[in-house]
Amino acid sequence: MMEQVDTIIKGWYVVTMNPTRDVIRHGAVALRGRDIVAVGKAADIEARYEATETVGGDRFVVTPGMINSHIHITGCLLYTSDAADE
């Protein structure tokens, strides 16, 4: 019997946030709610988990655990260069 998860996110590459920043080609991430349940090869994840939805694909790079992957540097309060004033 397969374990139920909410979402499987698939990517051409999965760049992990572990200490060695392992990169998994044809990878996937299984999510239950907001929690990461598993990270690995897409074939292994799909064989073990049944998801309500599957998103992603070969055009994507997935970075599980990465926070704030998009920021406008001129909007950052910590940025103090003159460029922020322009």
PARO-347469 format. One record per residue: residue number from 1; z, y, x of N, C-alpha, C, CB in turn. Coordinates in steps of 0.1 Angstrom, whole numbers, plus 5000, padded with zeros to 4 digits. Glycine has a CB too. Layout:
<sites>
(NUM,(Z,Y,X),(Z,Y,X),(Z,Y,X),(Z,Y,X));
...
</sites>
This chain:
<sites>
(1,(5000,4988,5008),(5000,5000,5000),(5000,5013,5009),(5012,5000,4990));
(2,(4992,5022,5005),(4990,5035,5013),(5001,5044,5009),(4976,5041,5011));
(3,(5006,5052,5018),(5016,5062,5016),(5009,5075,5010),(5024,5066,5029));
(4,(5016,5080,5000),(5010,5092,4993),(5014,5105,5000),(5015,5093,4978));
(5,(5003,5114,5002),(5005,5127,5007),(4998,5137,4998),(5001,5128,5022));
(6,(5001,5149,5000),(4994,5160,4992),(4980,5163,4997),(5002,5172,4991));
(7,(4979,5165,5010),(4967,5170,5016),(4964,5163,5030),(4967,5185,5018));
(8,(4952,5160,5032),(4947,5156,5045),(4937,5167,5050),(4940,5142,5045));
(9,(4940,5172,5061),(4931,5183,5067),(4924,5176,5079),(4939,5196,5072));
(10,(4911,5176,5078),(4903,5169,5089),(4896,5180,5097),(4892,5160,5083));
(11,(4894,5177,5110),(4887,5186,5119),(4879,5179,5130),(4897,5196,5125));
(12,(4869,5186,5135),(4861,5181,5146),(4871,5179,5158),(4850,5190,5150));
(13,(4880,5189,5159),(4891,5188,5169),(4904,5191,5162),(4888,5197,5181));
(14,(4914,5184,5166),(4928,5188,5163),(4935,5191,5176),(4936,5176,5154));
(15,(4939,5204,5177),(4946,5208,5189),(4961,5208,5186),(4941,5222,5194));
(16,(4968,5199,5191),(4982,5198,5188),(4991,5208,5195),(4988,5184,5192));
(17,(5002,5211,5189),(5011,5221,5195),(5022,5214,5203),(5017,5230,5184));
(18,(5020,5201,5207),(5030,5194,5215),(5030,5200,5229),(5028,5179,5215));
(19,(5040,5196,5238),(5041,5202,5251),(5028,5201,5260),(5052,5196,5258));
(20,(5020,5190,5257),(5008,5188,5266),(4995,5193,5258),(5006,5174,5269));
(21,(4997,5199,5246),(4986,5204,5239),(4974,5194,5238),(4981,5217,5245));
(22,(4977,5182,5234),(4967,5171,5232),(4956,5176,5223),(4974,5158,5228));
(23,(4944,5172,5225),(4933,5175,5217),(4927,5161,5212),(4922,5183,5224));
(24,(4926,5160,5198),(4922,5148,5192),(4908,5151,5186),(4932,5143,5181));
(25,(4898,5144,5191),(4884,5146,5185),(4884,5137,5172),(4873,5141,5195));
(26,(4877,5143,5162),(4876,5137,5149),(4891,5134,5144),(4868,5123,5149));
(27,(4899,5144,5144),(4913,5142,5140),(4916,5146,5126),(4921,5150,5149));
(28,(4929,5144,5122),(4933,5148,5109),(4948,5150,5109),(4929,5138,5098));
(29,(4953,5158,5099),(4967,5161,5097),(4970,5157,5083),(4970,5176,5100));
(30,(4981,5150,5081),(4986,5146,5067),(4998,5155,5064),(4990,5131,5066));
(31,(4997,5161,5052),(5008,5170,5047),(5014,5165,5034),(5002,5184,5046));
(32,(5027,5167,5034),(5034,5165,5021),(5042,5178,5019),(5044,5152,5022));
(33,(5037,5185,5008),(5043,5198,5006),(5039,5207,5018),(5058,5198,5004));
(34,(5049,5213,5024),(5047,5221,5036),(5050,5214,5049),(5055,5234,5036));
(35,(5053,5201,5048),(5057,5193,5060),(5045,5185,5066),(5068,5184,5056));
(36,(5044,5186,5079),(5034,5177,5086),(5040,5163,5086),(5031,5183,5100));
(37,(5033,5154,5081),(5037,5140,5080),(5032,5132,5092),(5033,5133,5067));
(38,(5019,5135,5096),(5013,5127,5107),(5001,5135,5112),(5008,5113,5102));
(39,(4998,5133,5125),(4987,5139,5132),(4980,5128,5140),(4991,5151,5141));
(40,(4967,5126,5139),(4960,5116,5147),(4946,5115,5144),(4967,5102,5143));
(41,(4939,5104,5148),(4925,5102,5145),(4923,5102,5130),(4920,5089,5152));
(42,(4912,5108,5125),(4910,5109,5111),(4909,5095,5105),(4897,5116,5108));
(43,(4903,5085,5111),(4902,5072,5106),(4915,5065,5104),(4893,5063,5115));
(44,(4924,5068,5114),(4938,5062,5113),(4946,5069,5102),(4945,5064,5126));
(45,(4945,5082,5101),(4952,5089,5090),(4947,5085,5076),(4950,5105,5092));
(46,(4934,5084,5074),(4929,5080,5061),(4931,5065,5058),(4914,5082,5061));
(47,(4933,5057,5068),(4937,5043,5066),(4951,5041,5061),(4934,5035,5078));
(48,(4960,5050,5065),(4974,5049,5063),(4979,5058,5051),(4982,5053,5075));
(49,(4972,5069,5048),(4976,5078,5038),(4966,5080,5027),(4980,5092,5044));
(50,(4971,5082,5015),(4962,5085,5003),(4966,5099,4999),(4963,5075,4991));
(51,(4956,5108,4999),(4959,5122,4996),(4953,5127,4982),(4952,5131,5007));
(52,(4960,5136,4977),(4956,5143,4964),(4943,5151,4967),(4966,5152,4958));
(53,(4942,5157,4979),(4930,5164,4983),(4928,5163,4998),(4932,5179,4979));
(54,(4915,5163,5001),(4911,5163,5015),(4902,5175,5018),(4904,5149,5019));
(55,(4906,5182,5028),(4898,5194,5032),(4894,5194,5046),(4906,5207,5028));
(56,(4885,5203,5050),(4881,5204,5064),(4867,5197,5066),(4891,5198,5073));
(57,(4865,5194,5078),(4852,5188,5082),(4848,5190,5096),(4841,5193,5073));
(58,(4836,5186,5100),(4832,5187,5113),(4830,5201,5119),(4819,5180,5114));
(59,(4831,5211,5111),(4829,5225,5117),(4843,5231,5121),(4822,5234,5107));
(60,(4854,5224,5118),(4867,5230,5120),(4875,5225,5132),(4874,5227,5107));
(61,(4883,5234,5136),(4893,5231,5146),(4907,5233,5139),(4892,5240,5159));
(62,(4915,5222,5139),(4928,5223,5132),(4939,5224,5143),(4930,5210,5123));
(63,(4948,5233,5140),(4959,5235,5150),(4973,5234,5142),(4958,5249,5157));
(64,(4977,5222,5140),(4990,5220,5132),(5002,5225,5139),(4992,5205,5129));
(65,(5010,5233,5132),(5022,5238,5138),(5020,5252,5144),(5027,5229,5148));
(66,(5007,5257,5145),(5005,5270,5151),(5008,5281,5140),(4991,5271,5156));
(67,(5016,5290,5144),(5020,5301,5135),(5012,5314,5138),(5035,5303,5135));
(68,(5008,5321,5128),(5001,5334,5129),(4989,5333,5138),(5011,5344,5135));
(69,(4979,5326,5134),(4967,5324,5142),(4957,5335,5140),(4960,5311,5138));
(70,(4960,5345,5132),(4952,5357,5130),(4960,5369,5129),(4943,5355,5116));
(71,(4957,5379,5138),(4964,5391,5138),(4955,5402,5142),(4976,5390,5148));
(72,(4956,5414,5136),(4949,5426,5141),(4958,5433,5151),(4945,5435,5129));
(73,(4954,5434,5163),(4963,5439,5174),(4967,5453,5171),(4956,5437,5187));
(74,(4959,5461,5165),(4963,5475,5162),(4974,5476,5151),(4951,5483,5158));
(75,(4976,5465,5144),(4986,5465,5134),(4999,5459,5139),(4981,5457,5122));
(76,(4999,5454,5151),(5011,5448,5157),(5022,5458,5161),(5008,5438,5168));
(77,(5034,5457,5156),(5044,5467,5160),(5048,5466,5175),(5056,5464,5152));
(78,(5045,5455,5181),(5049,5453,5195),(5038,5459,5205),(5051,5439,5199));
(79,(5027,5462,5199),(5016,5467,5207),(5017,5483,5209),(5002,5464,5201));
(80,(5019,5487,5222),(5022,5501,5224),(5011,5509,5232),(5035,5502,5231));
(81,(4999,5503,5233),(4989,5510,5240),(4983,5522,5232),(4977,5500,5243));
(82,(4977,5531,5239),(4970,5542,5233),(4960,5538,5223),(4964,5551,5243));
(83,(4954,5526,5225),(4943,5521,5216),(4949,5519,5202),(4938,5507,5221));
(84,(4962,5517,5200),(4968,5515,5187),(4968,5528,5179),(4982,5510,5188));
(85,(4967,5540,5186),(4967,5553,5180),(4953,5557,5175),(4973,5563,5189));
(86,(4943,5551,5180),(4929,5555,5176),(4925,5550,5163),(4919,5550,5187));
</sites>
